Amino acid sequence: MSVHGEIDLANSGQLEEALLAVENETGGGVVLDLDEVGFIDSSGVRLLILFTERLIERGMELRIACAPNGAVRRILDSTGLGKKLMLHESRDDAVESFGSR
């Protein structure tokens, strides 16, 4: 699933609905491509944390694609979450990582 633009309080609910729909369609995990996201606020970061925890409880995983020098990566790294979430440099890397388990 790819997201573009901004993730903030105004649209994080829509993103949550879309993530839940993707979760119901997959069996092993979800790849979320945030490479084209220019801004993410605390509500978006919170959603990533909660959705990651939700998937873990169901035996699934969230892999996040975001460029190393992109806005999302900078924010996640500055909060310490870059080390806790499964971040990948590209969507392809994130997808391939499921095969390396």
N, C-alpha and C positions, 0 to 999 in steps of 0.2 A: 504494500500500500504506500502510495506517495502523497506527500503533503507539500503544498506550495504556499508562499506568502508568510503570514504570521499565525502564531498560536498564542491566543490570549483569552482572557475571561469571556470575551464576546463570542468566541467560537470553539472553546475547548469542549463544550457539551456536544457539539456536532461531531467533533473528532472522536469523543468517547463513544458515541453511537456507532460511528463507522468502524472503530476498532472492535467493538463487541460483535458487530456483524461479521467481520473478518475472522474473529476468534471462532465463531460458530461454523465457519466454512472450512477450517483447517484442523488438522489433527495433531501436528507436532509443534508448531510455533508460528510466529508472525514476524515478518520483516517490515519495518517501518522506515521508509526513506524520507529523511528530513533534510536532505542536501539542499533543497530549494527553499527552505524556511529561513527567512531573514531575521526573525525575532521570535522568542518564546518567553513568556512571562512565568511567574510562579504557579499560576493555575495550570499551565501546560507542563511544567516540570512535575508538579504534583500528579497530574494524569499519567505521565510516563512511569512514575514510581508505583502508583496504585495498580496500573495495568500490568506492570512487570510482576508485582506480587500476586495479582489475580491469576496470571498465567502459570506462575510457579506452583500455586496451590492446585492447579489442574494438570500438573505434569508437563507443562508447555513452557516455551521460552519466547522472549521478545528480543529480537536483534534490531538494532538501530543503525541505519546508515547515515553518516554525516561526515562531511569533509573535515580533515584535521584542522584546517584554518577557518572553518565556517562559524557562523554566529552560534548555532546550536552547540557545537563542540566546545566553543569558548565558555559558554554559560554552564554547561554540564561539568566541564573541567574545573571551573572556578568554584563550583559548589561542592566539589569532591565526588559528584555522582558519576563522573567519567570513568572512575575506577570501579564502580559498583554495577553500572549498566553494561550490557554487551554492545559496545560501540564498534562500528566497522567503517572503513574509509569509503566504501562504495556499496551500492545495492548488491552487486555481484558478489563481493566479498561476504556480505551478510548471508546471502542465499547459500553460498558454498560452505559457510561455516556449519550449517546444519548437517552436511555430509561428513564433517570431520569429528563428529561426537564419538 
